[in-house]
Amino acid sequence: IPLDYNNSGHSNFGFYHYEYAKGEPEANGLRVVTRPGYFDTVGTRLLLGRDFQETDNWESEKVCIISQNTMERYFQGVDPIGMMIKFWAGDMKIVGVAEQVQDKPFFMEFDRYTLYFPFKQWNEHHDSSTFVAHVKGDLEQQAASIKRAILEVDPKLTIESVSFDEMHSRATFAQRIPMVVTLLFSSVALFLTGLGLYGLISFTVAERTREYGIRMALGAGRSAILKRVLGGSGRLVGWGLVVGLLVSIALCIQINPLLADVNTTNPFMFIPVIGFVVGICIFATVFPAHRATRINITQTLQY
């Protein structure tokens, strides 16, 4: 099953058309024994060839399906369908090529290939078996129904049902830890940034209280004072956002090649941060601006 840390059973294999260079290690692949319909069930596309059939049994020619990275490494410019691979269990004919999947959890290093074999041609037995079901409707109800059906055959069996979402969660656990820690510290940094902006703008408005009192004494209306306070803070925030965005985009472009499947310049990543900063600045400006329009002119001019 993709992403399962229990995936085990590896074997070396070779080819008749490919000669290993001196010192080159033999190809090593994960053995996956499946039944017809497995690839459709798990959503893995067959890039070339066919799926296993019920006629692929002990009486027929031994066949296998190889993974995409096997074809790209050892069959460059060659159609692998119909070719043979050397295996310890005997030569096997390639009948299909499956698209590449993540066979192991992301925290486990896996740079090998994958070979799929039909169940009826494989004599390897394990203490456990895995059944993959693609169901519709309520997942828990369907899993309970399948479990009851299996227990009717043998009540002594121990059954564990796991969804692909759970498997994905387990497989990406190690990757999520630094992500959560980074998100936590980023949130704290963003909060402190907002707190600093609020303090700066409030202090700036408070420092100009005497100026606003003089302007109002000379005839300036409350709306003019409010507009002046908001305009000054708006210019400060605007220039800060422009410079911050330019620096952020430049840094994101530099680190983008280091991150797989992540677009660091995605505008939807910047919008929430910009919205937060603007919201903090508006909050920090409106209340001091409102206080500035309510000042007592006589008391202000005394100091």
Phi, psi and chi 1 to 4 in degrees:
 res  aa     phi    psi   chi1   chi2   chi3   chi4
   1 ILE       -  133.1  -55.7  -60.9      -      -
   2 PRO   -55.8  142.8  -25.3   33.7      -      -
   3 LEU    72.1    6.2  -59.3  176.0      -      -
   4 ASP   -87.5  124.6 -169.5   -1.3      -      -
   5 TYR   -71.5  -11.6   61.0   86.9      -      -
   6 ASN   -82.0   -5.9  -71.8  -41.8      -      -
   7 ASN   -59.8  120.4  -73.1  -22.0      -      -
   8 SER  -148.4  176.2   60.2      -      -      -
   9 GLY    94.3   90.3      -      -      -      -
  10 HIS  -119.7  147.0  -59.1   85.1      -      -
  11 SER  -143.5  149.0  -60.7      -      -      -
  12 ASN   -79.9  150.2  -67.7  -22.0      -      -
  13 PHE  -148.6  160.3   58.9   95.9      -      -
  14 GLY  -136.1 -175.4      -      -      -      -
  15 PHE  -137.4  157.3  -47.6   91.1      -      -
  16 TYR   -86.9  -25.8  -73.8   97.9      -      -
  17 HIS   -93.9  -10.2   74.9  -73.6      -      -
  18 TYR  -120.9  127.4 -178.3   88.3      -      -
  19 GLU  -102.8  125.2  -67.4  -69.8  -22.8      -
  20 TYR   -69.9  137.8  -70.8  106.5      -      -
  21 ALA   -72.8  162.0      -      -      -      -
  22 LYS   -62.0  125.6 -174.2  177.0 -179.5  180.0
  23 GLY    84.8   -6.9      -      -      -      -
  24 GLU   -75.9  129.1 -179.8 -177.1    2.2      -
  25 PRO   -69.2  150.8   25.5  -33.6      -      -
  26 GLU   -68.4  149.8 -121.2 -175.1  -44.9      -
  27 ALA   -63.2  137.2      -      -      -      -
  28 ASN  -127.5  129.2 -174.1  -81.7      -      -
  29 GLY  -129.6  151.4      -      -      -      -
  30 LEU   -77.5  130.5  171.4   69.1      -      -
  31 ARG   -88.5  124.3  -57.5 -168.3  -54.5  -89.1
  32 VAL  -124.9  116.2  179.6      -      -      -
  33 VAL   -98.3  121.9 -178.8      -      -      -
  34 THR  -132.4  175.8   68.5      -      -      -
  35 ARG  -116.9  165.1  -71.4 -179.5  177.1  -87.1
  36 PRO   -57.0  137.0  -25.9   34.5      -      -
  37 GLY    94.7   -4.9      -      -      -      -
  38 TYR   -60.5  -45.4  164.3   79.2      -      -
  39 PHE   -65.9  -38.7  -63.9  103.7      -      -
  40 ASP   -65.0  -36.8  -73.4  -22.7      -      -
  41 THR   -67.1  -44.6  -56.5      -      -      -
  42 VAL   -87.3   -4.6  -61.8      -      -      -
  43 GLY    81.8   23.9      -      -      -      -
  44 THR   -94.3  124.7  -59.2      -      -      -
  45 ARG   -79.4  144.9  -66.2 -177.9  -59.5  119.2
  46 LEU   -92.7  115.2  -75.2  175.2      -      -
  47 LEU   -76.0  -34.5  -55.7  178.8      -      -
  48 LEU  -142.4  153.9  -66.1  173.3      -      -
  49 GLY    77.6 -151.8      -      -      -      -
  50 ARG  -128.7  168.2   64.7  170.6  176.2   85.7
  51 ASP   -83.2  170.8 -166.7   -3.1      -      -
  52 PHE   -67.4  155.0  -65.1  129.2      -      -
  53 GLN  -124.4  163.4  -58.8  171.5  -10.7      -
  54 GLU   -64.1  -21.8  -66.1  -64.1  -20.3      -
  55 THR   -79.8   -6.6   53.9      -      -      -
  56 ASP   -81.0   86.5  -65.8  -36.6      -      -
  57 ASN  -132.4 -167.5   50.7   41.9      -      -
  58 TRP   -63.4  -24.7  -77.1  106.7      -      -
  59 GLU   -88.0  -10.5  -61.3  176.9   -3.1      -
  60 SER  -104.4  173.6   63.1      -      -      -
  61 GLU   -64.6  138.1 -177.2  179.7   23.5      -
  62 LYS   -69.6  132.2  -70.7 -174.1  175.7 -178.0
  63 VAL  -130.4  166.4  -62.9      -      -      -
  64 CYS  -154.9  163.9   70.1      -      -      -
  65 ILE  -120.7  132.9  -66.9  175.4      -      -
  66 ILE  -103.5  160.4   62.9  174.4      -      -
  67 SER   -82.5  163.0   57.1      -      -      -
  68 GLN   -59.9  -41.0 -178.3  179.1   -4.1      -
  69 ASN   -69.5  -25.0   62.3  -18.8      -      -
  70 THR   -66.4  -44.1  -51.9      -      -      -
  71 MET   -64.3  -43.6  177.7 -177.1   69.2      -
  72 GLU   -67.3  -28.0  -66.9  172.9  -11.5      -
  73 ARG   -86.6  -42.4  173.1   64.4  180.0   84.2
  74 TYR  -113.9   -4.4  -64.5  104.9      -      -
  75 PHE  -128.4   41.5  -65.8   89.2      -      -
  76 GLN   -65.2  119.1  -61.9  179.1   10.0      -
  77 GLY    74.5   10.1      -      -      -      -
  78 VAL  -126.3  137.0  179.2      -      -      -
  79 ASP   -78.9  115.9 -175.0   -1.4      -      -
  80 PRO   -76.9  -17.3   28.6  -34.2      -      -
  81 ILE   -62.3  126.2  -56.4  -59.0      -      -
  82 GLY    92.5  -10.9      -      -      -      -
  83 MET   -83.4  161.3  -57.9 -170.2   72.0      -
  84 MET  -106.5  148.2  -52.0  -65.2  -69.5      -
  85 ILE  -118.4  149.4   64.9  170.7      -      -
  86 LYS   -89.7  125.2  -57.5  175.1 -174.9  177.6
  87 PHE  -137.2  154.9 -158.4   66.2      -      -
  88 TRP   -64.2  -24.0   61.2  -95.1      -      -
  89 ALA   -88.3    4.6      -      -      -      -
  90 GLY   118.8  166.4      -      -      -      -
  91 ASP   -68.1  143.1  -67.9   -9.6      -      -
  92 MET  -133.3  140.1  -64.3 -167.9  173.7      -
  93 LYS   -89.6  132.0 -177.7  179.2  179.7 -179.9
  94 ILE   -79.9  122.4  -59.4  173.2      -      -
  95 VAL  -114.6   -5.9  -64.4      -      -      -
  96 GLY  -165.3  163.0      -      -      -      -
  97 VAL  -129.6  121.2  177.6      -      -      -
  98 ALA   -97.9  145.0      -      -      -      -
  99 GLU   -63.1  155.7   70.8  174.2  -22.1      -
 100 GLN   -69.0  134.6 -168.1   62.5   36.9      -
 101 VAL  -127.8  163.4  -61.7      -      -      -
 102 GLN   -85.9   99.9 -178.9   70.4   29.6      -
 103 ASP   -75.0  -27.3  -70.8  -55.2      -      -
 104 LYS  -118.3  159.6  -66.2  -81.4 -169.7  178.2
 105 PRO   -57.6  155.2  -25.1   34.6      -      -
 106 PHE   -65.5  -23.2  -68.0   98.8      -      -
 107 PHE   -83.0   -4.4   59.9   83.0      -      -
 108 MET  -106.6  128.4  -61.9  177.3   66.4      -
 109 GLU   -70.0  129.4 -175.8  176.8   -6.5      -
 110 PHE  -148.9  105.9 -177.1   76.7      -      -
 111 ASP  -120.3   29.0   56.3   -4.4      -      -
 112 ARG  -101.8 -173.1  -60.0  173.9 -178.7  173.6
 113 TYR  -107.8  173.2  -51.4   98.3      -      -
 114 THR  -129.1  133.5  -53.7      -      -      -
 115 LEU  -120.2  129.7  -62.2  178.1      -      -
 116 TYR  -106.3  136.7  -58.2   89.7      -      -
 117 PHE  -127.3  148.1  -56.3  101.3      -      -
 118 PRO   -74.5  140.1   24.9  -31.7      -      -
 119 PHE   -58.1  -39.0 -179.8   80.3      -      -
 120 LYS   -73.0   -8.5  -69.3 -174.9  177.1 -178.6
 121 GLN  -109.3    7.6  -70.5 -174.5  -12.3      -
 122 TRP  -119.5  130.2 -161.0 -106.0      -      -
 123 ASN  -104.4   16.9   61.0   -3.0      -      -
 124 GLU   -86.6  125.9 -171.8  177.3   53.2      -
 125 HIS  -115.5  144.6  -61.4  -76.5      -      -
 126 HIS  -126.1  165.7  -63.5  -79.2      -      -
 127 ASP   -75.7  -11.5  -64.7  -28.2      -      -
 128 SER  -139.5  156.1   62.6      -      -      -
 129 SER  -133.4  154.7  -63.5      -      -      -
 130 THR  -119.4  129.0  -58.3      -      -      -
 131 PHE  -111.8  132.3  -66.2   88.1      -      -
 132 VAL  -108.3  126.7 -176.9      -      -      -
 133 ALA  -126.2  132.2      -      -      -      -
 134 HIS  -103.8  105.8 -170.7 -178.5      -      -
 135 VAL  -113.8  161.4  -60.9      -      -      -
 136 LYS  -117.0  154.0  -65.3 -178.7  179.2 -179.9
 137 GLY    91.6 -158.3      -      -      -      -
 138 ASP   -67.8  124.0 -173.6   83.2      -      -
 139 LEU   -65.3  -43.7 -175.6   61.1      -      -
 140 GLU   -66.2  -40.6  -66.9 -174.9    1.2      -
 141 GLN   -64.6  -42.5  -68.6 -178.2   -1.8      -
 142 GLN   -65.4  -40.9  -64.2  -68.4  -12.2      -
 143 ALA   -63.7  -40.2      -      -      -      -
 144 ALA   -64.5  -38.5      -      -      -      -
 145 SER   -64.4  -43.3  -60.3      -      -      -
 146 ILE   -64.3  -41.2  -64.6  172.7      -      -
 147 LYS   -62.4  -43.5 -176.2  176.3 -179.0  178.9
 148 ARG   -62.4  -40.0  -75.0 -165.3  -60.4  -91.4
 149 ALA   -64.7  -39.0      -      -      -      -
 150 ILE   -70.1  -40.2  -63.8  175.1      -      -
 151 LEU   -68.3  -25.0  -69.4  176.4      -      -
 152 GLU   -65.4  -29.4  -72.4  178.0    0.6      -
 153 VAL   -77.1  -44.2  177.9      -      -      -
 154 ASP  -148.5  101.5 -171.0  -13.4      -      -
 155 PRO   -66.1  -13.8  -18.4   31.0      -      -
 156 LYS   -84.0   -7.8  -62.5  179.8 -179.0  179.2
 157 LEU   -71.4  145.8  -68.6  175.6      -      -
 158 THR  -101.4  124.2  -59.0      -      -      -
 159 ILE  -122.1  133.4  -57.7  172.8      -      -
 160 GLU  -125.3  126.2  178.8 -171.8    8.4      -
 161 SER  -105.9  131.2   61.1      -      -      -
 162 VAL  -134.7  131.4 -178.3      -      -      -
 163 SER   -84.5  161.9   68.5      -      -      -
 164 PHE   -66.5  -29.2  -91.1  100.7      -      -
 165 ASP   -63.8  -41.3  -73.1  -20.1      -      -
 166 GLU   -65.5  -41.0  -68.5  177.9   83.3      -
 167 MET   -63.7  -40.3  -65.7 -171.8   65.1      -
 168 HIS   -65.0  -39.1 -176.4  -90.0      -      -
 169 SER   -63.3  -42.0  179.3      -      -      -
 170 ARG   -66.3  -40.7  -65.0  176.5 -175.2  177.3
 171 ALA   -69.2  -26.9      -      -      -      -
 172 THR  -104.9   11.7   56.4      -      -      -
 173 PHE   -57.8  -47.2  175.5   74.0      -      -
 174 ALA   -64.7  -32.2      -      -      -      -
 175 GLN   -75.0  -28.5  -79.9   69.7   29.6      -
 176 ARG   -76.9  -25.8  -68.9 -158.0  -48.4  -85.4
 177 ILE   -59.9  -55.9  -68.4  177.4      -      -
 178 PRO   -64.0  -29.0   19.6  -30.6      -      -
 179 MET   -66.4  -43.2 -179.1 -174.7   68.9      -
 180 VAL   -66.3  -41.7  170.7      -      -      -
 181 VAL   -62.8  -44.1  173.0      -      -      -
 182 THR   -62.0  -42.0  -57.7      -      -      -
 183 LEU   -63.4  -38.7 -178.3   62.3      -      -
 184 LEU   -63.4  -50.2  176.2   62.6      -      -
 185 PHE   -67.3  -34.4  -78.8  101.2      -      -
 186 SER   -65.1  -39.2  -60.6      -      -      -
 187 SER   -65.2  -41.5  -59.7      -      -      -
 188 VAL   -63.0  -43.1  172.0      -      -      -
 189 ALA   -63.0  -39.8      -      -      -      -
 190 LEU   -66.2  -39.2 -165.4   59.4      -      -
 191 PHE   -64.3  -44.4  172.4   75.5      -      -
 192 LEU   -64.9  -35.7  -67.0  176.5      -      -
 193 THR   -61.4  -45.6  -58.9      -      -      -
 194 GLY   -63.2  -40.1      -      -      -      -
 195 LEU   -63.9  -41.3 -162.4   62.0      -      -
 196 GLY   -65.1  -41.1      -      -      -      -
 197 LEU   -63.3  -42.9  -75.4  172.7      -      -
 198 TYR   -60.8  -45.8  179.5   83.8      -      -
 199 GLY   -63.5  -41.4      -      -      -      -
 200 LEU   -64.4  -48.4  174.1   63.8      -      -
 201 ILE   -68.5  -40.8  -65.4  176.6      -      -
 202 SER   -62.0  -41.9  -62.5      -      -      -
 203 PHE   -64.2  -41.7  177.3   77.5      -      -
 204 THR   -62.0  -43.2  -58.4      -      -      -
 205 VAL   -66.9  -41.7  174.4      -      -      -
 206 ALA   -63.6  -37.4      -      -      -      -
 207 GLU   -65.7  -23.5  -77.0  -70.1  -66.7      -
 208 ARG  -100.6   15.8  -59.7 -179.7   65.0 -177.4
 209 THR   -59.4  -43.5  -59.2      -      -      -
 210 ARG   -61.7  -41.3 -176.9  176.8  176.4   81.4
 211 GLU   -60.4  -43.5  173.8 -166.7  -21.0      -
 212 TYR   -66.3  -35.6  -61.0  145.5      -      -
 213 GLY   -63.2  -42.7      -      -      -      -
 214 ILE   -63.6  -43.4  -65.2  174.2      -      -
 215 ARG   -62.2  -41.9  -71.1 -178.6  179.0  -84.8
 216 MET   -68.1  -33.4  -66.4  179.8   67.6      -
 217 ALA   -66.8  -30.0      -      -      -      -
 218 LEU   -86.3    3.2  -65.0  176.0      -      -
 219 GLY   113.0    1.0      -      -      -      -
 220 ALA   -69.2  134.5      -      -      -      -
 221 GLY   -80.1  167.6      -      -      -      -
 222 ARG   -63.0  -37.2  -63.0 -176.7 -175.0  -84.9
 223 SER   -64.9  -36.6   59.4      -      -      -
 224 ALA   -67.0  -40.6      -      -      -      -
 225 ILE   -65.1  -44.2  -63.3  -62.3      -      -
 226 LEU   -61.8  -41.9 -175.6   64.2      -      -
 227 LYS   -65.0  -38.7 -178.6  178.0  179.3 -178.9
 228 ARG   -67.3  -42.6 -172.0  173.0 -171.4   83.7
 229 VAL   -64.5  -48.0  174.2      -      -      -
 230 LEU   -64.8  -38.5  -65.8  177.3      -      -
 231 GLY   -64.7  -43.7      -      -      -      -
 232 GLY   -63.4  -44.1      -      -      -      -
 233 SER   -66.8  -38.0  -60.0      -      -      -
 234 GLY   -62.6  -41.0      -      -      -      -
 235 ARG   -64.2  -41.3  -75.3 -169.2  -65.5  -87.1
 236 LEU   -61.3  -46.6  177.2   64.2      -      -
 237 VAL   -66.3  -42.3  172.8      -      -      -
 238 GLY   -60.0  -48.4      -      -      -      -
 239 TRP   -64.4  -38.0  -81.2  110.7      -      -
 240 GLY   -63.2  -41.2      -      -      -      -
 241 LEU   -66.5  -41.4  -74.2  175.5      -      -
 242 VAL   -62.0  -51.0  170.2      -      -      -
 243 VAL   -64.0  -42.6  174.6      -      -      -
 244 GLY   -63.2  -41.1      -      -      -      -
 245 LEU   -65.6  -43.3  -82.4  175.5      -      -
 246 LEU   -60.9  -45.3  -68.1  176.6      -      -
 247 VAL   -66.1  -42.3  173.6      -      -      -
 248 SER   -64.0  -44.9  -61.5      -      -      -
 249 ILE   -63.5  -41.2  -67.9  173.5      -      -
 250 ALA   -61.6  -43.4      -      -      -      -
 251 LEU   -68.0  -39.0  -68.9  175.4      -      -
 252 CYS   -64.4  -38.2  -72.7      -      -      -
 253 ILE   -63.4  -36.2  -67.6  174.4      -      -
 254 GLN   -68.7  -39.5  -67.1  -63.7  -41.7      -
 255 ILE   -91.2   -8.4   67.1  172.8      -      -
 256 ASN   -56.2  -41.9 -161.9   51.4      -      -
 257 PRO   -64.9  -17.9  -21.4   33.8      -      -
 258 LEU   -84.0  -12.9  -56.2  177.4      -      -
 259 LEU  -111.2  126.5  -56.9  174.9      -      -
 260 ALA   -83.5  133.1      -      -      -      -
 261 ASP    57.4   29.9  -60.5  -34.3      -      -
 262 VAL  -129.7  126.0  175.4      -      -      -
 263 ASN   -99.6  100.1 -178.2   11.7      -      -
 264 THR   -71.9  -14.6   56.9      -      -      -
 265 THR  -100.3   16.5   56.0      -      -      -
 266 ASN   -61.4  121.7 -173.3  -13.5      -      -
 267 PRO   -61.2  -29.0   19.1  -31.1      -      -
 268 PHE   -68.2  -13.9  -67.6  102.5      -      -
 269 MET   -80.7  -30.2 -178.3  178.4   64.2      -
 270 PHE   -86.1  -30.2  -69.3   95.6      -      -
 271 ILE   -58.0  -47.9  -69.7  175.0      -      -
 272 PRO   -61.5  -37.9  -21.7   33.4      -      -
 273 VAL   -66.9  -45.2  178.1      -      -      -
 274 ILE   -60.8  -43.4  -65.1  173.9      -      -
 275 GLY   -60.8  -40.1      -      -      -      -
 276 PHE   -63.8  -46.8  175.7   80.4      -      -
 277 VAL   -63.2  -44.7  171.9      -      -      -
 278 VAL   -63.2  -42.1  171.4      -      -      -
 279 GLY   -61.1  -44.5      -      -      -      -
 280 ILE   -61.6  -42.9  -72.6  -67.6      -      -
 281 CYS   -66.3  -39.4  -67.2      -      -      -
 282 ILE   -64.3  -43.9  -68.7  175.5      -      -
 283 PHE   -61.5  -40.2 -178.1   77.2      -      -
 284 ALA   -74.1  -20.4      -      -      -      -
 285 THR   -95.9  -41.1  -56.6      -      -      -
 286 VAL   -62.7  -46.4  168.6      -      -      -
 287 PHE   -67.2  -47.1  -69.8  101.0      -      -
 288 PRO   -62.6  -35.4  -24.6   35.1      -      -
 289 ALA   -65.6  -39.8      -      -      -      -
 290 HIS   -64.6  -40.6 -178.1   71.2      -      -
 291 ARG   -64.0  -36.0  -73.8 -159.9  -53.6  -90.6
 292 ALA   -64.0  -29.9      -      -      -      -
 293 THR   -82.3   -8.6   62.3      -      -      -
 294 ARG  -107.2    8.2  -59.1  -70.4  179.9 -179.3
 295 ILE   -68.7  153.3   59.0  176.5      -      -
 296 ASN   -87.0  113.0 -172.9  -53.5      -      -
 297 ILE   -59.7  -44.1  -59.2  174.8      -      -
 298 THR   -62.0  -47.7  -56.1      -      -      -
 299 GLN   -66.6  -35.8  -67.9  180.0   -8.1      -
 300 THR   -66.4  -40.6  -58.1      -      -      -
 301 LEU   -75.7  -12.5  -65.6  177.4      -      -
 302 GLN   -76.0  -20.0  -71.2  177.8   -9.2      -
 303 TYR  -107.5      -  -61.0   97.4      -      -
